[in-house]
Amino acid sequence: MKQVGLYEAKSKLSALVSALIESGDPVSLTKHGQVVAELRPPSSGSPTRGGLASQDFYISPDFDRLPSPDDRRDQPPESRQ
């Protein structure tokens, strides 16, 4: 995997992206010799099931209900009497 410093990457980003498109090989971006990010092609597949698309996803009917003044669930047990 090719490693490029952030300063060089900033000035040659377009060329790095072009090389990435041609070769498909990821490029590691470094800062002070440490890898801090990677440029890589996007994944080809998308998730087939997300949280909202799941058959098991459920939202309670009162999910967006505003609490009433009588709603004492947020108070400590000793003050609920």
mmCIF file of the N, C-alpha and C atoms, coordinates in Angstrom:
data_MODEL
# 
_entry.id   MODEL 
# 
loop_
_atom_site.group_PDB 
_atom_site.id 
_atom_site.type_symbol 
_atom_site.label_atom_id 
_atom_site.label_alt_id 
_atom_site.label_comp_id 
_atom_site.label_asym_id 
_atom_site.label_entity_id 
_atom_site.label_seq_id 
_atom_site.pdbx_PDB_ins_code 
_atom_site.Cartn_x 
_atom_site.Cartn_y 
_atom_site.Cartn_z 
_atom_site.occupancy 
_atom_site.B_iso_or_equiv 
_atom_site.pdbx_formal_charge 
_atom_site.auth_seq_id 
_atom_site.auth_comp_id 
_atom_site.auth_asym_id 
_atom_site.auth_atom_id 
_atom_site.pdbx_PDB_model_num 
ATOM 1   N N  . MET A 1 1  ? 0.858   -1.165 0.000   1.00 0.00 ? 1  MET A N  1 
ATOM 2   C CA . MET A 1 1  ? 0.000   0.000  0.000   1.00 0.00 ? 1  MET A CA 1 
ATOM 3   C C  . MET A 1 1  ? 0.907   1.232  0.000   1.00 0.00 ? 1  MET A C  1 
ATOM 4   N N  . LYS A 1 2  ? 0.621   2.150  -0.886  1.00 0.00 ? 2  LYS A N  1 
ATOM 5   C CA . LYS A 1 2  ? 1.391   3.380  -0.993  1.00 0.00 ? 2  LYS A CA 1 
ATOM 6   C C  . LYS A 1 2  ? 1.087   4.283  0.203   1.00 0.00 ? 2  LYS A C  1 
ATOM 7   N N  . GLN A 1 3  ? 2.140   4.921  0.748   1.00 0.00 ? 3  GLN A N  1 
ATOM 8   C CA . GLN A 1 3  ? 1.968   5.863  1.846   1.00 0.00 ? 3  GLN A CA 1 
ATOM 9   C C  . GLN A 1 3  ? 2.376   7.253  1.384   1.00 0.00 ? 3  GLN A C  1 
ATOM 10  N N  . VAL A 1 4  ? 1.530   8.221  1.714   1.00 0.00 ? 4  VAL A N  1 
ATOM 11  C CA . VAL A 1 4  ? 1.764   9.601  1.309   1.00 0.00 ? 4  VAL A CA 1 
ATOM 12  C C  . VAL A 1 4  ? 1.534   10.494 2.526   1.00 0.00 ? 4  VAL A C  1 
ATOM 13  N N  . GLY A 1 5  ? 2.413   11.468 2.721   1.00 0.00 ? 5  GLY A N  1 
ATOM 14  C CA . GLY A 1 5  ? 2.250   12.420 3.803   1.00 0.00 ? 5  GLY A CA 1 
ATOM 15  C C  . GLY A 1 5  ? 1.077   13.346 3.528   1.00 0.00 ? 5  GLY A C  1 
ATOM 16  N N  . LEU A 1 6  ? 0.470   13.868 4.593   1.00 0.00 ? 6  LEU A N  1 
ATOM 17  C CA . LEU A 1 6  ? -0.688  14.752 4.434   1.00 0.00 ? 6  LEU A CA 1 
ATOM 18  C C  . LEU A 1 6  ? -0.375  15.988 3.608   1.00 0.00 ? 6  LEU A C  1 
ATOM 19  N N  . TYR A 1 7  ? 0.802   16.576 3.807   1.00 0.00 ? 7  TYR A N  1 
ATOM 20  C CA . TYR A 1 7  ? 1.158   17.779 3.061   1.00 0.00 ? 7  TYR A CA 1 
ATOM 21  C C  . TYR A 1 7  ? 1.190   17.489 1.567   1.00 0.00 ? 7  TYR A C  1 
ATOM 22  N N  . GLU A 1 8  ? 1.837   16.380 1.196   1.00 0.00 ? 8  GLU A N  1 
ATOM 23  C CA . GLU A 1 8  ? 1.907   15.983 -0.223  1.00 0.00 ? 8  GLU A CA 1 
ATOM 24  C C  . GLU A 1 8  ? 0.514   15.624 -0.739  1.00 0.00 ? 8  GLU A C  1 
ATOM 25  N N  . ALA A 1 9  ? -0.274  14.926 0.080   1.00 0.00 ? 9  ALA A N  1 
ATOM 26  C CA . ALA A 1 9  ? -1.619  14.529 -0.338  1.00 0.00 ? 9  ALA A CA 1 
ATOM 27  C C  . ALA A 1 9  ? -2.493  15.744 -0.608  1.00 0.00 ? 9  ALA A C  1 
ATOM 28  N N  . LYS A 1 10 ? -2.320  16.776 0.215   1.00 0.00 ? 10 LYS A N  1 
ATOM 29  C CA . LYS A 1 10 ? -3.108  17.993 0.037   1.00 0.00 ? 10 LYS A CA 1 
ATOM 30  C C  . LYS A 1 10 ? -2.802  18.634 -1.312  1.00 0.00 ? 10 LYS A C  1 
ATOM 31  N N  . SER A 1 11 ? -1.543  18.658 -1.685  1.00 0.00 ? 11 SER A N  1 
ATOM 32  C CA . SER A 1 11 ? -1.182  19.317 -2.934  1.00 0.00 ? 11 SER A CA 1 
ATOM 33  C C  . SER A 1 11 ? -1.377  18.431 -4.164  1.00 0.00 ? 11 SER A C  1 
ATOM 34  N N  . LYS A 1 12 ? -1.490  17.104 -3.958  1.00 0.00 ? 12 LYS A N  1 
ATOM 35  C CA . LYS A 1 12 ? -1.613  16.180 -5.096  1.00 0.00 ? 12 LYS A CA 1 
ATOM 36  C C  . LYS A 1 12 ? -2.846  15.287 -4.991  1.00 0.00 ? 12 LYS A C  1 
ATOM 37  N N  . LEU A 1 13 ? -3.894  15.775 -4.339  1.00 0.00 ? 13 LEU A N  1 
ATOM 38  C CA . LEU A 1 13 ? -5.079  14.949 -4.108  1.00 0.00 ? 13 LEU A CA 1 
ATOM 39  C C  . LEU A 1 13 ? -5.694  14.454 -5.406  1.00 0.00 ? 13 LEU A C  1 
ATOM 40  N N  . SER A 1 14 ? -5.809  15.323 -6.385  1.00 0.00 ? 14 SER A N  1 
ATOM 41  C CA . SER A 1 14 ? -6.413  14.936 -7.661  1.00 0.00 ? 14 SER A CA 1 
ATOM 42  C C  . SER A 1 14 ? -5.631  13.797 -8.318  1.00 0.00 ? 14 SER A C  1 
ATOM 43  N N  . ALA A 1 15 ? -4.309  13.888 -8.294  1.00 0.00 ? 15 ALA A N  1 
ATOM 44  C CA . ALA A 1 15 ? -3.479  12.836 -8.883  1.00 0.00 ? 15 ALA A CA 1 
ATOM 45  C C  . ALA A 1 15 ? -3.603  11.538 -8.089  1.00 0.00 ? 15 ALA A C  1 
ATOM 46  N N  . LEU A 1 16 ? -3.685  11.641 -6.761  1.00 0.00 ? 16 LEU A N  1 
ATOM 47  C CA . LEU A 1 16 ? -3.846  10.436 -5.940  1.00 0.00 ? 16 LEU A CA 1 
ATOM 48  C C  . LEU A 1 16 ? -5.169  9.746  -6.230  1.00 0.00 ? 16 LEU A C  1 
ATOM 49  N N  . VAL A 1 17 ? -6.228  10.516 -6.395  1.00 0.00 ? 17 VAL A N  1 
ATOM 50  C CA . VAL A 1 17 ? -7.535  9.944  -6.704  1.00 0.00 ? 17 VAL A CA 1 
ATOM 51  C C  . VAL A 1 17 ? -7.511  9.301  -8.084  1.00 0.00 ? 17 VAL A C  1 
ATOM 52  N N  . SER A 1 18 ? -6.869  9.931  -9.044  1.00 0.00 ? 18 SER A N  1 
ATOM 53  C CA . SER A 1 18 ? -6.759  9.345  -10.390 1.00 0.00 ? 18 SER A CA 1 
ATOM 54  C C  . SER A 1 18 ? -6.008  8.022  -10.346 1.00 0.00 ? 18 SER A C  1 
ATOM 55  N N  . ALA A 1 19 ? -4.912  7.972  -9.575  1.00 0.00 ? 19 ALA A N  1 
ATOM 56  C CA . ALA A 1 19 ? -4.151  6.729  -9.439  1.00 0.00 ? 19 ALA A CA 1 
ATOM 57  C C  . ALA A 1 19 ? -4.990  5.659  -8.744  1.00 0.00 ? 19 ALA A C  1 
ATOM 58  N N  . LEU A 1 20 ? -5.779  6.065  -7.780  1.00 0.00 ? 20 LEU A N  1 
ATOM 59  C CA . LEU A 1 20 ? -6.652  5.135  -7.070  1.00 0.00 ? 20 LEU A CA 1 
ATOM 60  C C  . LEU A 1 20 ? -7.686  4.538  -8.028  1.00 0.00 ? 20 LEU A C  1 
ATOM 61  N N  . ILE A 1 21 ? -8.242  5.371  -8.878  1.00 0.00 ? 21 ILE A N  1 
ATOM 62  C CA . ILE A 1 21 ? -9.235  4.900  -9.852  1.00 0.00 ? 21 ILE A CA 1 
ATOM 63  C C  . ILE A 1 21 ? -8.604  3.898  -10.813 1.00 0.00 ? 21 ILE A C  1 
ATOM 64  N N  . GLU A 1 22 ? -7.400  4.193  -11.261 1.00 0.00 ? 22 GLU A N  1 
ATOM 65  C CA . GLU A 1 22 ? -6.718  3.315  -12.228 1.00 0.00 ? 22 GLU A CA 1 
ATOM 66  C C  . GLU A 1 22 ? -6.313  1.979  -11.627 1.00 0.00 ? 22 GLU A C  1 
ATOM 67  N N  . SER A 1 23 ? -5.692  2.018  -10.431 1.00 0.00 ? 23 SER A N  1 
ATOM 68  C CA . SER A 1 23 ? -5.134  0.791  -9.867  1.00 0.00 ? 23 SER A CA 1 
ATOM 69  C C  . SER A 1 23 ? -6.061  0.098  -8.874  1.00 0.00 ? 23 SER A C  1 
ATOM 70  N N  . GLY A 1 24 ? -6.893  0.882  -8.186  1.00 0.00 ? 24 GLY A N  1 
ATOM 71  C CA . GLY A 1 24 ? -7.757  0.309  -7.166  1.00 0.00 ? 24 GLY A CA 1 
ATOM 72  C C  . GLY A 1 24 ? -7.049  0.052  -5.857  1.00 0.00 ? 24 GLY A C  1 
ATOM 73  N N  . ASP A 1 25 ? -5.730  0.347  -5.794  1.00 0.00 ? 25 ASP A N  1 
ATOM 74  C CA . ASP A 1 25 ? -4.970  0.127  -4.574  1.00 0.00 ? 25 ASP A CA 1 
ATOM 75  C C  . ASP A 1 25 ? -5.175  1.285  -3.602  1.00 0.00 ? 25 ASP A C  1 
ATOM 76  N N  . PRO A 1 26 ? -5.465  0.982  -2.348  1.00 0.00 ? 26 PRO A N  1 
ATOM 77  C CA . PRO A 1 26 ? -5.650  2.040  -1.352  1.00 0.00 ? 26 PRO A CA 1 
ATOM 78  C C  . PRO A 1 26 ? -4.359  2.827  -1.128  1.00 0.00 ? 26 PRO A C  1 
ATOM 79  N N  . VAL A 1 27 ? -4.500  4.053  -0.659  1.00 0.00 ? 27 VAL A N  1 
ATOM 80  C CA . VAL A 1 27 ? -3.366  4.914  -0.345  1.00 0.00 ? 27 VAL A CA 1 
ATOM 81  C C  . VAL A 1 27 ? -3.490  5.309  1.119   1.00 0.00 ? 27 VAL A C  1 
ATOM 82  N N  . SER A 1 28 ? -2.414  5.080  1.896   1.00 0.00 ? 28 SER A N  1 
ATOM 83  C CA . SER A 1 28 ? -2.402  5.477  3.304   1.00 0.00 ? 28 SER A CA 1 
ATOM 84  C C  . SER A 1 28 ? -1.907  6.914  3.403   1.00 0.00 ? 28 SER A C  1 
ATOM 85  N N  . LEU A 1 29 ? -2.602  7.708  4.193   1.00 0.00 ? 29 LEU A N  1 
ATOM 86  C CA . LEU A 1 29 ? -2.182  9.078  4.446   1.00 0.00 ? 29 LEU A CA 1 
ATOM 87  C C  . LEU A 1 29 ? -1.532  9.116  5.825   1.00 0.00 ? 29 LEU A C  1 
ATOM 88  N N  . THR A 1 30 ? -0.343  9.721  5.888   1.00 0.00 ? 30 THR A N  1 
ATOM 89  C CA . THR A 1 30 ? 0.406   9.725  7.134   1.00 0.00 ? 30 THR A CA 1 
ATOM 90  C C  . THR A 1 30 ? 0.631   11.143 7.653   1.00 0.00 ? 30 THR A C  1 
ATOM 91  N N  . LYS A 1 31 ? 0.784   11.223 8.961   1.00 0.00 ? 31 LYS A N  1 
ATOM 92  C CA . LYS A 1 31 ? 1.146   12.475 9.619   1.00 0.00 ? 31 LYS A CA 1 
ATOM 93  C C  . LYS A 1 31 ? 2.240   12.120 10.614  1.00 0.00 ? 31 LYS A C  1 
ATOM 94  N N  . HIS A 1 32 ? 3.401   12.699 10.416  1.00 0.00 ? 32 HIS A N  1 
ATOM 95  C CA . HIS A 1 32 ? 4.570   12.404 11.252  1.00 0.00 ? 32 HIS A CA 1 
ATOM 96  C C  . HIS A 1 32 ? 4.866   10.903 11.265  1.00 0.00 ? 32 HIS A C  1 
ATOM 97  N N  . GLY A 1 33 ? 4.719   10.244 10.117  1.00 0.00 ? 33 GLY A N  1 
ATOM 98  C CA . GLY A 1 33 ? 5.031   8.829  9.993   1.00 0.00 ? 33 GLY A CA 1 
ATOM 99  C C  . GLY A 1 33 ? 3.953   7.866  10.462  1.00 0.00 ? 33 GLY A C  1 
ATOM 100 N N  . GLN A 1 34 ? 2.884   8.367  11.032  1.00 0.00 ? 34 GLN A N  1 
ATOM 101 C CA . GLN A 1 34 ? 1.787   7.519  11.504  1.00 0.00 ? 34 GLN A CA 1 
ATOM 102 C C  . GLN A 1 34 ? 0.632   7.556  10.504  1.00 0.00 ? 34 GLN A C  1 
ATOM 103 N N  . VAL A 1 35 ? 0.090   6.412  10.160  1.00 0.00 ? 35 VAL A N  1 
ATOM 104 C CA . VAL A 1 35 ? -1.063  6.359  9.265   1.00 0.00 ? 35 VAL A CA 1 
ATOM 105 C C  . VAL A 1 35 ? -2.269  6.934  9.999   1.00 0.00 ? 35 VAL A C  1 
ATOM 106 N N  . VAL A 1 36 ? -2.908  7.952  9.394   1.00 0.00 ? 36 VAL A N  1 
ATOM 107 C CA . VAL A 1 36 ? -4.063  8.588  10.028  1.00 0.00 ? 36 VAL A CA 1 
ATOM 108 C C  . VAL A 1 36 ? -5.347  8.418  9.214   1.00 0.00 ? 36 VAL A C  1 
ATOM 109 N N  . ALA A 1 37 ? -5.212  8.034  7.945   1.00 0.00 ? 37 ALA A N  1 
ATOM 110 C CA . ALA A 1 37 ? -6.403  7.851  7.107   1.00 0.00 ? 37 ALA A CA 1 
ATOM 111 C C  . ALA A 1 37 ? -6.012  7.026  5.885   1.00 0.00 ? 37 ALA A C  1 
ATOM 112 N N  . GLU A 1 38 ? -7.017  6.552  5.197   1.00 0.00 ? 38 GLU A N  1 
ATOM 113 C CA . GLU A 1 38 ? -6.789  5.802  3.959   1.00 0.00 ? 38 GLU A CA 1 
ATOM 114 C C  . GLU A 1 38 ? -7.745  6.268  2.887   1.00 0.00 ? 38 GLU A C  1 
ATOM 115 N N  . LEU A 1 39 ? -7.227  6.356  1.668   1.00 0.00 ? 39 LEU A N  1 
ATOM 116 C CA . LEU A 1 39 ? -8.071  6.572  0.494   1.00 0.00 ? 39 LEU A CA 1 
ATOM 117 C C  . LEU A 1 39 ? -8.268  5.210  -0.132  1.00 0.00 ? 39 LEU A C  1 
ATOM 118 N N  . ARG A 1 40 ? -9.502  4.816  -0.319  1.00 0.00 ? 40 ARG A N  1 
ATOM 119 C CA . ARG A 1 40 ? -9.786  3.520  -0.951  1.00 0.00 ? 40 ARG A CA 1 
ATOM 120 C C  . ARG A 1 40 ? -11.053 3.649  -1.784  1.00 0.00 ? 40 ARG A C  1 
ATOM 121 N N  . PRO A 1 41 ? -11.211 2.779  -2.764  1.00 0.00 ? 41 PRO A N  1 
ATOM 122 C CA . PRO A 1 41 ? -12.424 2.838  -3.588  1.00 0.00 ? 41 PRO A CA 1 
ATOM 123 C C  . PRO A 1 41 ? -13.657 2.550  -2.725  1.00 0.00 ? 41 PRO A C  1 
ATOM 124 N N  . PRO A 1 42 ? -14.814 3.072  -3.109  1.00 0.00 ? 42 PRO A N  1 
ATOM 125 C CA . PRO A 1 42 ? -16.029 2.787  -2.346  1.00 0.00 ? 42 PRO A CA 1 
ATOM 126 C C  . PRO A 1 42 ? -16.377 1.309  -2.434  1.00 0.00 ? 42 PRO A C  1 
ATOM 127 N N  . SER A 1 43 ? -17.016 0.804  -1.396  1.00 0.00 ? 43 SER A N  1 
ATOM 128 C CA . SER A 1 43 ? -17.440 -0.595 -1.428  1.00 0.00 ? 43 SER A CA 1 
ATOM 129 C C  . SER A 1 43 ? -18.507 -0.754 -2.508  1.00 0.00 ? 43 SER A C  1 
ATOM 130 N N  . SER A 1 44 ? -18.486 -1.878 -3.169  1.00 0.00 ? 44 SER A N  1 
ATOM 131 C CA . SER A 1 44 ? -19.392 -2.084 -4.298  1.00 0.00 ? 44 SER A CA 1 
ATOM 132 C C  . SER A 1 44 ? -20.814 -2.417 -3.861  1.00 0.00 ? 44 SER A C  1 
ATOM 133 N N  . GLY A 1 45 ? -20.943 -3.058 -2.734  1.00 0.00 ? 45 GLY A N  1 
ATOM 134 C CA . GLY A 1 45 ? -22.276 -3.463 -2.294  1.00 0.00 ? 45 GLY A CA 1 
ATOM 135 C C  . GLY A 1 45 ? -22.852 -2.519 -1.267  1.00 0.00 ? 45 GLY A C  1 
ATOM 136 N N  . SER A 1 46 ? -24.138 -2.482 -1.216  1.00 0.00 ? 46 SER A N  1 
ATOM 137 C CA . SER A 1 46 ? -24.800 -1.702 -0.181  1.00 0.00 ? 46 SER A CA 1 
ATOM 138 C C  . SER A 1 46 ? -25.478 -2.673 0.780   1.00 0.00 ? 46 SER A C  1 
ATOM 139 N N  . PRO A 1 47 ? -25.709 -2.253 1.996   1.00 0.00 ? 47 PRO A N  1 
ATOM 140 C CA . PRO A 1 47 ? -26.348 -3.170 2.938   1.00 0.00 ? 47 PRO A CA 1 
ATOM 141 C C  . PRO A 1 47 ? -27.726 -3.600 2.447   1.00 0.00 ? 47 PRO A C  1 
ATOM 142 N N  . THR A 1 48 ? -28.033 -4.857 2.624   1.00 0.00 ? 48 THR A N  1 
ATOM 143 C CA . THR A 1 48 ? -29.332 -5.343 2.177   1.00 0.00 ? 48 THR A CA 1 
ATOM 144 C C  . THR A 1 48 ? -30.402 -5.103 3.239   1.00 0.00 ? 48 THR A C  1 
ATOM 145 N N  . ARG A 1 49 ? -29.984 -5.009 4.483   1.00 0.00 ? 49 ARG A N  1 
ATOM 146 C CA . ARG A 1 49 ? -30.933 -4.748 5.564   1.00 0.00 ? 49 ARG A CA 1 
ATOM 147 C C  . ARG A 1 49 ? -30.361 -3.688 6.482   1.00 0.00 ? 49 ARG A C  1 
ATOM 148 N N  . GLY A 1 50 ? -31.071 -2.632 6.650   1.00 0.00 ? 50 GLY A N  1 
ATOM 149 C CA . GLY A 1 50 ? -30.673 -1.606 7.603   1.00 0.00 ? 50 GLY A CA 1 
ATOM 150 C C  . GLY A 1 50 ? -31.593 -1.666 8.797   1.00 0.00 ? 50 GLY A C  1 
ATOM 151 N N  . GLY A 1 51 ? -31.340 -0.828 9.774   1.00 0.00 ? 51 GLY A N  1 
ATOM 152 C CA . GLY A 1 51 ? -32.154 -0.822 10.980  1.00 0.00 ? 51 GLY A CA 1 
ATOM 153 C C  . GLY A 1 51 ? -33.623 -0.554 10.702  1.00 0.00 ? 51 GLY A C  1 
ATOM 154 N N  . LEU A 1 52 ? -33.908 0.447  9.876   1.00 0.00 ? 52 LEU A N  1 
ATOM 155 C CA . LEU A 1 52 ? -35.301 0.787  9.601   1.00 0.00 ? 52 LEU A CA 1 
ATOM 156 C C  . LEU A 1 52 ? -35.976 -0.212 8.661   1.00 0.00 ? 52 LEU A C  1 
ATOM 157 N N  . ALA A 1 53 ? -35.181 -0.876 7.842   1.00 0.00 ? 53 ALA A N  1 
ATOM 158 C CA . ALA A 1 53 ? -35.756 -1.823 6.898   1.00 0.00 ? 53 ALA A CA 1 
ATOM 159 C C  . ALA A 1 53 ? -35.942 -3.211 7.511   1.00 0.00 ? 53 ALA A C  1 
ATOM 160 N N  . SER A 1 54 ? -35.423 -3.403 8.701   1.00 0.00 ? 54 SER A N  1 
ATOM 161 C CA . SER A 1 54 ? -35.495 -4.695 9.355   1.00 0.00 ? 54 SER A CA 1 
ATOM 162 C C  . SER A 1 54 ? -36.940 -5.060 9.696   1.00 0.00 ? 54 SER A C  1 
ATOM 163 N N  . GLN A 1 55 ? -37.250 -6.331 9.617   1.00 0.00 ? 55 GLN A N  1 
ATOM 164 C CA . GLN A 1 55 ? -38.585 -6.798 9.984   1.00 0.00 ? 55 GLN A CA 1 
ATOM 165 C C  . GLN A 1 55 ? -38.818 -6.659 11.489  1.00 0.00 ? 55 GLN A C  1 
ATOM 166 N N  . ASP A 1 56 ? -37.730 -6.615 12.261  1.00 0.00 ? 56 ASP A N  1 
ATOM 167 C CA . ASP A 1 56 ? -37.840 -6.536 13.710  1.00 0.00 ? 56 ASP A CA 1 
ATOM 168 C C  . ASP A 1 56 ? -37.868 -5.108 14.238  1.00 0.00 ? 56 ASP A C  1 
ATOM 169 N N  . PHE A 1 57 ? -37.795 -4.110 13.368  1.00 0.00 ? 57 PHE A N  1 
ATOM 170 C CA . PHE A 1 57 ? -37.765 -2.720 13.812  1.00 0.00 ? 57 PHE A CA 1 
ATOM 171 C C  . PHE A 1 57 ? -39.132 -2.317 14.344  1.00 0.00 ? 57 PHE A C  1 
ATOM 172 N N  . TYR A 1 58 ? -39.152 -1.668 15.507  1.00 0.00 ? 58 TYR A N  1 
ATOM 173 C CA . TYR A 1 58 ? -40.404 -1.291 16.142  1.00 0.00 ? 58 TYR A CA 1 
ATOM 174 C C  . TYR A 1 58 ? -40.241 0.060  16.833  1.00 0.00 ? 58 TYR A C  1 
ATOM 175 N N  . ILE A 1 59 ? -41.202 0.933  16.657  1.00 0.00 ? 59 ILE A N  1 
ATOM 176 C CA . ILE A 1 59 ? -41.256 2.199  17.388  1.00 0.00 ? 59 ILE A CA 1 
ATOM 177 C C  . ILE A 1 59 ? -42.566 2.196  18.169  1.00 0.00 ? 59 ILE A C  1 
ATOM 178 N N  . SER A 1 60 ? -42.461 2.480  19.451  1.00 0.00 ? 60 SER A N  1 
ATOM 179 C CA . SER A 1 60 ? -43.640 2.537  20.305  1.00 0.00 ? 60 SER A CA 1 
ATOM 180 C C  . SER A 1 60 ? -44.582 3.642  19.823  1.00 0.00 ? 60 SER A C  1 
ATOM 181 N N  . PRO A 1 61 ? -45.895 3.431  19.871  1.00 0.00 ? 61 PRO A N  1 
ATOM 182 C CA . PRO A 1 61 ? -46.832 4.466  19.420  1.00 0.00 ? 61 PRO A CA 1 
ATOM 183 C C  . PRO A 1 61 ? -46.687 5.779  20.179  1.00 0.00 ? 61 PRO A C  1 
ATOM 184 N N  . ASP A 1 62 ? -46.217 5.734  21.429  1.00 0.00 ? 62 ASP A N  1 
ATOM 185 C CA . ASP A 1 62 ? -46.067 6.974  22.186  1.00 0.00 ? 62 ASP A CA 1 
ATOM 186 C C  . ASP A 1 62 ? -44.617 7.475  22.204  1.00 0.00 ? 62 ASP A C  1 
ATOM 187 N N  . PHE A 1 63 ? -43.826 7.081  21.211  1.00 0.00 ? 63 PHE A N  1 
ATOM 188 C CA . PHE A 1 63 ? -42.418 7.457  21.137  1.00 0.00 ? 63 PHE A CA 1 
ATOM 189 C C  . PHE A 1 63 ? -42.212 8.962  21.249  1.00 0.00 ? 63 PHE A C  1 
ATOM 190 N N  . ASP A 1 64 ? -42.999 9.755  20.540  1.00 0.00 ? 64 ASP A N  1 
ATOM 191 C CA . ASP A 1 64 ? -42.793 11.195 20.532  1.00 0.00 ? 64 ASP A CA 1 
ATOM 192 C C  . ASP A 1 64 ? -43.781 11.948 21.429  1.00 0.00 ? 64 ASP A C  1 
ATOM 193 N N  . ARG A 1 65 ? -44.415 11.238 22.347  1.00 0.00 ? 65 ARG A N  1 
ATOM 194 C CA . ARG A 1 65 ? -45.355 11.871 23.274  1.00 0.00 ? 65 ARG A CA 1 
ATOM 195 C C  . ARG A 1 65 ? -44.584 12.740 24.253  1.00 0.00 ? 65 ARG A C  1 
ATOM 196 N N  . LEU A 1 66 ? -45.069 13.954 24.457  1.00 0.00 ? 66 LEU A N  1 
ATOM 197 C CA . LEU A 1 66 ? -44.460 14.839 25.438  1.00 0.00 ? 66 LEU A CA 1 
ATOM 198 C C  . LEU A 1 66 ? -44.925 14.424 26.828  1.00 0.00 ? 66 LEU A C  1 
ATOM 199 N N  . PRO A 1 67 ? -44.030 14.463 27.803  1.00 0.00 ? 67 PRO A N  1 
ATOM 200 C CA . PRO A 1 67 ? -44.448 14.075 29.158  1.00 0.00 ? 67 PRO A CA 1 
ATOM 201 C C  . PRO A 1 67 ? -45.449 15.074 29.726  1.00 0.00 ? 67 PRO A C  1 
ATOM 202 N N  . SER A 1 68 ? -46.418 14.554 30.420  1.00 0.00 ? 68 SER A N  1 
ATOM 203 C CA . SER A 1 68 ? -47.407 15.417 31.065  1.00 0.00 ? 68 SER A CA 1 
ATOM 204 C C  . SER A 1 68 ? -46.911 15.779 32.460  1.00 0.00 ? 68 SER A C  1 
ATOM 205 N N  . PRO A 1 69 ? -47.479 16.816 33.077  1.00 0.00 ? 69 PRO A N  1 
ATOM 206 C CA . PRO A 1 69 ? -47.073 17.169 34.450  1.00 0.00 ? 69 PRO A CA 1 
ATOM 207 C C  . PRO A 1 69 ? -47.320 16.030 35.430  1.00 0.00 ? 69 PRO A C  1 
ATOM 208 N N  . ASP A 1 70 ? -48.285 15.158 35.130  1.00 0.00 ? 70 ASP A N  1 
ATOM 209 C CA . ASP A 1 70 ? -48.594 14.045 36.015  1.00 0.00 ? 70 ASP A CA 1 
ATOM 210 C C  . ASP A 1 70 ? -47.651 12.858 35.830  1.00 0.00 ? 70 ASP A C  1 
ATOM 211 N N  . ASP A 1 71 ? -46.834 12.925 34.806  1.00 0.00 ? 71 ASP A N  1 
ATOM 212 C CA . ASP A 1 71 ? -45.912 11.832 34.515  1.00 0.00 ? 71 ASP A CA 1 
ATOM 213 C C  . ASP A 1 71 ? -44.758 11.887 35.518  1.00 0.00 ? 71 ASP A C  1 
ATOM 214 N N  . ARG A 1 72 ? -44.747 10.940 36.453  1.00 0.00 ? 72 ARG A N  1 
ATOM 215 C CA . ARG A 1 72 ? -43.770 10.983 37.536  1.00 0.00 ? 72 ARG A CA 1 
ATOM 216 C C  . ARG A 1 72 ? -42.724 9.888  37.410  1.00 0.00 ? 72 ARG A C  1 
ATOM 217 N N  . ARG A 1 73 ? -42.595 9.308  36.236  1.00 0.00 ? 73 ARG A N  1 
ATOM 218 C CA . ARG A 1 73 ? -41.634 8.227  36.064  1.00 0.00 ? 73 ARG A CA 1 
ATOM 219 C C  . ARG A 1 73 ? -40.198 8.697  36.238  1.00 0.00 ? 73 ARG A C  1 
ATOM 220 N N  . ASP A 1 74 ? -39.910 9.979  35.990  1.00 0.00 ? 74 ASP A N  1 
ATOM 221 C CA . ASP A 1 74 ? -38.543 10.481 36.078  1.00 0.00 ? 74 ASP A CA 1 
ATOM 222 C C  . ASP A 1 74 ? -38.131 10.830 37.497  1.00 0.00 ? 74 ASP A C  1 
ATOM 223 N N  . GLN A 1 75 ? -39.031 10.725 38.441  1.00 0.00 ? 75 GLN A N  1 
ATOM 224 C CA . GLN A 1 75 ? -38.728 11.084 39.825  1.00 0.00 ? 75 GLN A CA 1 
ATOM 225 C C  . GLN A 1 75 ? -38.228 9.864  40.591  1.00 0.00 ? 75 GLN A C  1 
ATOM 226 N N  . PRO A 1 76 ? -37.429 10.090 41.611  1.00 0.00 ? 76 PRO A N  1 
ATOM 227 C CA . PRO A 1 76 ? -36.928 8.959  42.413  1.00 0.00 ? 76 PRO A CA 1 
ATOM 228 C C  . PRO A 1 76 ? -38.073 8.195  43.060  1.00 0.00 ? 76 PRO A C  1 
ATOM 229 N N  . PRO A 1 77 ? -37.915 6.892  43.328  1.00 0.00 ? 77 PRO A N  1 
ATOM 230 C CA . PRO A 1 77 ? -39.001 6.064  43.886  1.00 0.00 ? 77 PRO A CA 1 
ATOM 231 C C  . PRO A 1 77 ? -39.602 6.611  45.175  1.00 0.00 ? 77 PRO A C  1 
ATOM 232 N N  . GLU A 1 78 ? -38.793 7.229  46.032  1.00 0.00 ? 78 GLU A N  1 
ATOM 233 C CA . GLU A 1 78 ? -39.336 7.683  47.308  1.00 0.00 ? 78 GLU A CA 1 
ATOM 234 C C  . GLU A 1 78 ? -40.309 8.854  47.150  1.00 0.00 ? 78 GLU A C  1 
ATOM 235 N N  . SER A 1 79 ? -40.273 9.575  46.036  1.00 0.00 ? 79 SER A N  1 
ATOM 236 C CA . SER A 1 79 ? -41.178 10.710 45.857  1.00 0.00 ? 79 SER A CA 1 
ATOM 237 C C  . SER A 1 79 ? -42.403 10.343 45.011  1.00 0.00 ? 79 SER A C  1 
ATOM 238 N N  . ARG A 1 80 ? -42.540 9.074  44.619  1.00 0.00 ? 80 ARG A N  1 
ATOM 239 C CA . ARG A 1 80 ? -43.680 8.660  43.778  1.00 0.00 ? 80 ARG A CA 1 
ATOM 240 C C  . ARG A 1 80 ? -44.909 8.292  44.590  1.00 0.00 ? 80 ARG A C  1 
ATOM 241 N N  . GLN A 1 81 ? -44.880 8.323  45.852  1.00 0.00 ? 81 GLN A N  1 
ATOM 242 C CA . GLN A 1 81 ? -45.994 7.846  46.690  1.00 0.00 ? 81 GLN A CA 1 
ATOM 243 C C  . GLN A 1 81 ? -47.189 8.718  46.641  1.00 0.00 ? 81 GLN A C  1 
# 
